[in-house]
Amino acid sequence: MEAPSTKSWSIYTRPEITTKYEIFNRIGAGAYSDVYKGRRKSDSVTVALKEIHDYQSAFREIEALQTLQHCPNVVVLYEYFWREDEDAVVVLEYLETDLGCLIKEAMKWENGLSFGEIKRWMVQILCGVDACHRNSIVHRDLKPQNLLISNDGILKLADFGQARILLAPGFVANDNQQPYVQSSPYQATMVGPSHFKHISDVSSEGGLFIEGPLVQADRPGESDELRFKSFDDTDKDSNIQDGDTSCLATGTMSNVEEDLLPGTYSYDVDEGEHDCYPPLTSCVGTRWYRAPELLYGSTNYGPEIDLWSLGCIFAEVLRLEPLFPGNSDIDQLGRIFSVLGNLSEEVWPGCADLPDYKIISFGKVDKPTGLEACLSNRSTDEILLVKKLLCFDPAGRATAMELLHDKYLNEAPLAVPSSELRIPSKHSSQCEDSPDELGGRSDLNSDSDFDDFGPTKVSATDHGFSIQFS
């Protein structure tokens, strides 16, 4: 058994956990959590125990998973343990592999993924994302490594530590909202009542509290304590860097993307700037799948950032390699513009209001590559599906529900049953991502996010200064 780290020692010494679970080795680690493989003593079921060292991330993960507990395409939360003086420990179903590992395996297959396999994976991803958005949950870190896969071919969204529940003060979710359950290879039906909890108005301390128990019913004495515990729902950069702890229920060590450099575009906003939601941060998600508005510092966004991530993921499934593998935020924008063209008021009215739009500019891309060139071996319908997601204007991105009814997913060849999907035998070391791949950490000693990008021109403007990249 791997010796526990100092910050993770508590999981081995808490009798409420060790009496119910046998804890094996640590299988994943991030800036704010550690993941252990374990076994439930009552029935020998293998589980993943995620010890979360940050209160805000723990709150978000538990609340989101409880809300989505009946969605077949979201990882199962069995139970959790949380005391005032201890880290939260969530007990999750153990899943051995993920979509990132599958993509790497498919690169070795003679003909890659079949049309039917691609459609089945896409449908399952869309079902999970639709369930999130119908319950006002924005995942904010969608990527292949956070899409876990069971041995029977069921794909499940995981790692909700960066998720946000977008509710206006006093809002109560509509009881008629229905989560997805999949009923056929290419259709979804709505069943069962929504389990969304009522978030009360902002408290006098400026936080939010839950008007419903957050803890297990069989843990007397804690329910009232946590029920009225104030929660500051304002994003803080100090606890959103766990975005690459993707294998919360898998058998790999994962990487942590750390934007350690100046100019990573995280902005504080004044109270009252948004009429409906608490302030958000732009520094969320993994760079390769981050929407342009986040790269330009937006703090006023919604589920559309998940839809951009979906476009990047779908393109990766189709081409079996990342679409925009940027090594810095600036490089990420440059790669996007080289394919889609420049961001302008013409393609997105209002983009000039983004916090960094007047600070950072790029030379005009006269001949963008285009998605057709990036997906040269794919059909017109497949390319069109990706285009509906990789739209600069967030309002123009197709929703998960709309895509579930898309022509491509509903015409032959249809999605194959989950039982016919090819699944990697386990989450082997060959499937792990190196820090350079996902974290954008090729030069952590750099003093600037702009290094190695090329010549820059800095000039004074009415707004302060502008940096132009050639």
C-alpha positions as a printed Julia matrix, in Angstrom:
470×3 Matrix{Float64}:
   0.0    0.0     0.0
   1.32   3.44   -0.92
   2.2    5.55    2.09
  -0.35   8.32    2.46
   0.75  11.89    2.01
   0.59  14.21    5.0
  -2.49  15.99    3.75
  -4.27  12.69    3.05
  -3.53  10.95    6.34
  -7.01  11.61    7.73
  -8.74   9.14    5.41
  -6.86   6.24    7.06
  -7.65   7.36   10.59
 -11.37   8.1    10.38
 -13.32   5.17   11.86
 -16.6    6.13   10.18
 -14.83   5.39    6.87
 -12.5    2.53    7.74
 -15.27   0.51    9.42
 -17.19   0.5     6.13
 -14.39   0.53    3.54
 -11.03  -1.12    3.04
  -8.76   1.55    1.56
  -6.11   0.43   -0.92
  -3.55   2.52   -2.81
  -3.83   6.08   -3.97
  -4.71   6.11   -7.67
  -5.03   9.81   -8.45
  -3.94  13.15   -7.05
  -4.56  16.79   -7.77
  -4.01  20.17   -6.19
  -7.06  19.81   -3.95
  -7.92  16.13   -3.82
  -6.54  12.61   -3.57
  -8.29   9.52   -4.92
  -7.99   6.01   -3.46
  -9.18   2.66   -4.67
 -11.19   0.84   -2.04
 -13.6   -1.97   -1.29
 -16.94  -1.78    0.47
 -16.83  -4.37    3.21
 -20.54  -5.13    3.22
 -20.64  -6.5    -0.35
 -17.03  -6.33   -1.67
 -17.92  -3.74   -4.3
 -14.88  -1.86   -5.59
 -15.19   1.9    -5.08
 -13.19   5.08   -5.47
 -12.82   7.3    -2.41
 -12.05  10.92   -3.23
 -10.72  13.0    -0.37
 -11.29  16.68   -1.2
  -9.14  19.17    0.66
 -11.09  22.27   -0.4
 -14.5   23.1     1.04
 -15.84  24.86   -2.03
 -14.87  22.06   -4.43
 -16.35  19.47   -2.08
 -19.62  21.36   -1.82
 -19.9   21.67   -5.59
 -19.08  18.05   -6.28
 -21.56  16.7    -3.73
 -24.38  19.04   -4.68
 -23.98  18.37   -8.4
 -23.78  14.58   -8.0
 -26.79  14.51   -5.68
 -28.76  16.58   -8.17
 -27.82  14.26  -11.03
 -28.05  11.0    -9.1
 -30.62   9.45  -11.44
 -28.81  10.27  -14.68
 -27.26   7.1   -16.14
 -24.52   9.16  -17.79
 -23.17  10.73  -14.59
 -20.83   8.92  -12.19
 -22.65   7.45   -9.17
 -22.14   8.98   -5.72
 -22.7    6.19   -3.17
 -22.26   8.29   -0.05
 -19.95  10.82    1.52
 -18.41  11.73    4.85
 -17.92  15.3     5.99
 -17.27  16.86    9.35
 -16.52  20.39   10.39
 -12.89  19.57   11.19
 -12.22  17.05    8.41
 -11.93  16.99    4.62
 -14.9   15.68    2.69
 -14.57  12.12    1.39
 -16.93  11.12   -1.42
 -17.45   7.47   -2.27
 -17.92   6.93   -6.01
 -18.33   4.02   -8.35
 -15.0    2.77   -9.62
 -14.54   3.04  -13.39
 -11.33   1.82  -14.97
 -11.07   3.83  -18.15
 -12.13   7.05  -19.86
 -12.69   8.54  -23.29
  -9.12   9.86  -23.48
  -7.76   6.36  -23.05
 -10.23   5.03  -25.6
  -9.12   7.6   -28.18
  -5.5    6.58  -27.72
  -6.41   2.92  -28.1
  -8.5    3.65  -31.2
  -5.46   5.19  -32.87
  -3.97   1.69  -32.94
  -7.06   0.1   -34.49
  -6.91  -0.5   -38.23
  -9.98   1.58  -39.06
 -10.31   3.59  -35.87
 -13.76   4.03  -34.39
 -16.73   2.95  -36.5
 -19.59   5.31  -37.33
 -21.86   3.42  -34.95
 -19.34   3.63  -32.11
 -18.77   7.34  -32.6
 -22.5    8.02  -32.53
 -23.01   5.95  -29.39
 -20.25   7.86  -27.55
 -21.64  11.19  -28.74
 -25.19  10.34  -27.69
 -24.08   9.35  -24.2
 -22.0   12.5   -23.78
 -24.92  14.65  -24.94
 -27.31  12.89  -22.56
 -25.04  13.6   -19.61
 -24.47  17.23  -20.57
 -28.16  17.8   -21.22
 -28.98  16.49  -17.74
 -26.5   18.97  -16.27
 -27.83  21.95  -18.19
 -31.47  21.09  -17.5
 -30.62  21.31  -13.84
 -28.74  24.61  -14.27
 -25.36  22.93  -13.7
 -22.38  24.05  -15.75
 -19.62  21.44  -15.57
 -16.8   23.82  -16.61
 -14.18  21.12  -17.15
 -15.43  18.81  -19.87
 -12.64  16.86  -21.56
 -12.07  13.23  -22.58
 -10.35  12.39  -19.28
 -13.43  13.47  -17.33
 -15.71  11.2   -19.36
 -15.36   7.86  -17.62
 -16.37   4.53  -19.16
 -17.74   1.43  -17.45
 -16.91  -2.13  -18.47
 -20.33  -2.43  -20.13
 -19.84   0.63  -22.33
 -21.69   3.27  -20.35
 -20.04   6.69  -20.48
 -20.36   8.88  -17.39
 -19.5   12.51  -16.7
 -17.2   12.9   -13.7
 -15.19  15.44  -11.69
 -17.69  18.14  -10.75
 -15.26  20.03   -8.51
 -15.38  23.05  -10.82
 -19.11  22.83  -11.54
 -21.4   25.75  -10.84
 -25.13  25.73  -10.21
 -26.43  28.83  -11.92
 -29.44  29.92   -9.93
 -30.72  33.41   -9.46
 -31.37  34.33   -5.8
 -34.57  32.7    -4.6
 -34.93  30.57   -7.73
 -36.58  27.19   -7.41
 -36.04  24.7   -10.19
 -39.15  23.64  -12.07
 -40.39  20.31  -10.72
 -41.39  19.41  -14.27
 -37.8   19.48  -15.46
 -36.79  15.96  -16.32
 -33.33  14.4   -16.51
 -32.35  12.2   -19.4
 -32.51   8.46  -19.53
 -31.53   6.77  -22.74
 -34.2    4.58  -24.29
 -32.74   3.71  -27.67
 -29.5    3.98  -29.6
 -30.38   7.49  -30.72
 -33.35   8.76  -28.72
 -33.8   10.03  -25.2
 -36.92  10.24  -23.07
 -37.63  12.21  -19.94
 -38.68  10.4   -16.78
 -38.93  10.99  -13.07
 -39.07  14.2   -11.07
 -36.17  16.6   -10.89
 -34.08  16.2    -7.74
 -32.75  19.72   -7.87
 -32.52  21.23   -4.4
 -33.76  24.71   -3.62
 -30.95  27.18   -3.11
 -32.12  29.95   -0.83
 -31.55  33.63   -1.24
 -28.15  35.07   -0.46
 -27.65  35.01    3.29
 -26.81  38.0     5.43
 -23.18  36.89    5.4
 -23.1   37.01    1.61
 -23.13  33.25    1.12
 -25.6   30.6     0.09
 -27.06  27.85    2.16
 -29.02  24.74    1.32
 -32.6   24.24    2.42
 -32.26  20.48    2.35
 -29.96  17.94    3.99
 -26.56  17.6     2.37
 -25.51  14.62    4.5
 -26.52  11.03    4.84
 -29.62  10.41    6.92
 -27.85   7.75    8.96
 -25.34  10.23   10.34
 -27.15  11.85   13.28
 -25.94  15.16   14.57
 -24.43  16.45   11.34
 -27.47  17.26    9.24
 -28.49  20.43   11.04
 -24.9   21.58   11.26
 -24.35  21.46    7.52
 -27.86  22.41    6.56
 -27.37  26.01    7.63
 -23.67  26.34    7.02
 -23.01  29.47    5.01
 -21.28  28.88    1.71
 -19.49  31.59   -0.2
 -20.34  30.77   -3.8
 -18.03  33.37   -5.32
 -15.35  31.75   -7.45
 -11.87  31.85   -6.02
  -8.78  31.02   -8.04
  -7.32  29.27   -5.03
  -9.63  26.33   -5.38
 -10.41  25.87   -9.03
  -7.09  24.41  -10.09
  -8.11  20.81   -9.57
  -9.5   20.56  -13.03
  -7.22  17.75  -14.13
  -8.0   15.44  -11.26
  -9.98  13.69  -13.93
  -9.67  10.1   -12.85
 -11.66  10.49   -9.66
 -12.91   6.95  -10.16
 -10.23   5.47  -12.37
  -6.89   3.84  -11.88
  -4.51   6.53  -13.1
  -2.51   9.37  -11.75
  -3.7   12.54  -13.42
  -2.12  15.85  -14.16
  -3.06  19.21  -12.72
  -3.17  22.2   -14.99
  -1.65  25.06  -13.08
  -1.76  28.47  -14.7
   1.17  29.63  -12.61
   2.12  32.42  -14.96
   1.13  36.09  -14.97
  -1.65  37.06  -17.33
  -3.81  33.96  -17.01
  -6.96  36.03  -17.27
  -8.72  35.65  -13.94
 -10.7   38.72  -12.97
 -12.46  39.85   -9.85
 -15.8   41.5   -10.46
 -17.67  43.94   -8.35
 -20.71  42.87   -6.41
 -23.87  43.49   -8.32
 -22.26  43.3   -11.74
 -24.45  40.35  -12.63
 -28.14  40.6   -12.03
 -28.74  36.88  -11.54
 -25.63  34.96  -10.62
 -22.69  35.27   -8.25
 -19.41  36.32   -9.88
 -17.64  33.65  -11.89
 -14.02  33.19  -12.83
 -12.61  32.83  -16.33
  -9.8   30.57  -15.15
 -11.67  27.27  -15.34
 -11.4   24.12  -17.39
  -8.49  22.6   -19.24
  -6.9   24.89  -21.82
  -7.39  22.7   -24.9
 -11.17  22.66  -24.34
 -11.61  26.2   -22.99
 -14.05  28.5   -24.78
 -12.7   31.72  -26.36
 -14.71  33.92  -24.0
 -12.88  32.36  -21.06
  -9.51  32.89  -22.73
 -10.48  36.55  -23.12
 -11.31  36.82  -19.42
 -15.11  36.65  -19.41
 -16.76  36.34  -16.0
 -20.28  36.46  -17.38
 -21.0   33.12  -19.03
 -23.24  30.08  -18.8
 -23.7   26.54  -20.14
 -22.37  27.62  -23.53
 -18.79  27.12  -22.36
 -19.58  23.41  -21.96
 -20.89  23.35  -25.53
 -17.61  24.7   -26.89
 -15.79  21.98  -24.94
 -18.11  19.41  -26.53
 -17.14  20.67  -29.98
 -13.46  20.14  -29.17
 -14.18  16.68  -27.75
 -16.29  15.59  -30.72
 -13.62  16.78  -33.14
 -11.05  14.77  -31.17
 -13.21  11.65  -31.34
 -13.53  12.09  -35.1
  -9.85  12.78  -35.84
  -8.33  10.83  -32.89
  -6.14  13.76  -31.88
  -6.81  17.09  -30.14
  -8.1   19.92  -32.29
  -6.55  22.89  -30.44
  -3.57  21.66  -28.36
  -2.36  25.06  -27.16
   0.64  25.34  -24.85
  -0.4   28.69  -23.37
  -3.56  30.77  -23.3
  -2.24  33.02  -26.07
  -1.16  30.04  -28.16
  -4.58  28.52  -27.58
  -6.29  31.58  -29.04
  -3.84  31.6   -31.93
  -4.61  27.98  -32.79
  -8.34  28.65  -32.68
  -8.04  31.69  -34.94
  -5.8   29.85  -37.41
  -8.63  27.36  -37.97
 -11.79  29.46  -37.51
 -10.55  32.94  -38.39
 -10.32  36.04  -36.24
 -12.77  36.96  -33.52
 -14.6   40.15  -34.41
 -17.85  42.01  -33.91
 -18.91  40.68  -37.29
 -18.89  37.05  -36.14
 -19.84  37.78  -32.51
 -21.61  41.07  -31.84
 -20.57  42.2   -28.37
 -17.21  40.43  -28.24
 -15.48  43.8   -27.87
 -16.88  43.93  -24.34
 -14.78  40.95  -23.24
 -12.29  42.06  -20.57
  -9.17  41.33  -22.63
 -10.47  42.06  -26.11
  -8.99  45.57  -26.22
  -5.76  44.42  -24.6
  -4.82  41.46  -26.77
  -5.03  41.47  -30.54
  -3.84  39.19  -33.31
  -2.78  39.8   -36.87
  -5.5   39.13  -39.41
  -5.79  35.5   -40.48
  -6.43  35.88  -44.2
  -6.89  32.19  -44.95
  -8.02  30.21  -41.9
  -7.53  26.48  -42.25
 -11.19  25.68  -41.61
 -12.72  22.7   -39.85
 -13.08  20.92  -43.18
  -9.29  20.66  -43.46
  -8.95  19.51  -39.86
 -11.61  16.85  -40.42
 -10.67  16.05  -43.99
 -11.6   12.37  -43.75
 -15.0   12.96  -42.17
 -18.46  13.4   -43.69
 -20.24  16.69  -44.27
 -22.75  15.9   -41.51
 -19.99  15.19  -39.01
 -18.23  18.46  -39.81
 -21.51  20.36  -39.57
 -22.16  18.85  -36.13
 -18.82  20.16  -34.85
 -19.44  23.55  -36.45
 -22.69  23.89  -34.52
 -20.66  23.77  -31.31
 -17.46  25.62  -32.26
 -19.22  28.9   -32.83
 -17.59  32.1   -31.54
 -20.92  33.6   -30.47
 -22.07  31.56  -27.44
 -25.7   32.21  -28.36
 -25.15  30.44  -31.66
 -23.93  27.15  -30.19
 -26.34  24.24  -30.47
 -27.62  22.83  -27.19
 -27.18  19.21  -26.17
 -30.91  18.61  -26.68
 -30.78  20.07  -30.19
 -27.85  17.87  -31.13
 -29.58  14.75  -29.85
 -32.1   15.39  -32.61
 -29.45  16.22  -35.19
 -29.66  14.55  -38.58
 -26.25  12.94  -38.19
 -27.18  11.03  -35.03
 -30.56   9.91  -36.31
 -29.73   8.53  -39.74
 -28.03   5.3   -40.76
 -25.65   3.96  -39.79
 -27.25   4.27  -36.36
 -25.45   4.18  -33.03
 -24.51   0.68  -31.94
 -25.76  -0.67  -28.6
 -23.45   0.05  -25.67
 -22.8   -3.67  -25.35
 -21.11  -3.66  -28.78
 -18.65  -0.87  -27.99
 -14.97  -1.76  -27.81
 -13.63  -0.87  -24.36
  -9.94  -0.8   -23.35
  -9.34  -3.59  -20.85
  -8.1   -1.19  -18.17
  -6.79   2.3   -17.61
  -3.17   1.37  -18.25
  -0.13   3.58  -17.91
   0.0    3.88  -21.69
  -3.22   5.89  -21.52
  -1.95   8.47  -19.06
  -1.41  11.99  -20.31
   1.93  13.64  -19.84
   2.02  17.08  -18.19
   2.97  18.67  -21.5
  -0.13  17.34  -23.2
  -3.01  18.6   -21.12
  -1.63  20.97  -18.58
   0.11  23.37  -20.9
   3.04  23.12  -18.5
   5.91  22.8   -20.94
   7.69  25.78  -19.36
   6.63  26.35  -15.79
   9.73  28.47  -15.16
   8.72  31.01  -17.75
   7.99  34.52  -16.54
   5.32  35.07  -19.15
   2.51  33.33  -20.92
   3.77  35.02  -24.1
   7.15  33.25  -24.35
   7.82  31.19  -27.46
   4.76  32.59  -29.2
   6.55  35.02  -31.47
   7.13  38.76  -31.83
   4.81  41.02  -29.87
   3.97  44.7   -30.14
   2.89  46.65  -27.06
   1.23  50.02  -27.52
  -0.67  52.48  -25.36
  -4.44  52.78  -25.8
  -7.33  54.6   -24.17
  -7.86  51.46  -22.11
  -4.26  51.16  -20.92
  -2.24  49.07  -23.36
  -2.57  46.56  -26.16
  -0.47  43.54  -27.01
  -0.48  42.42  -30.62
   0.74  39.0   -31.67
   1.97  38.41  -35.18
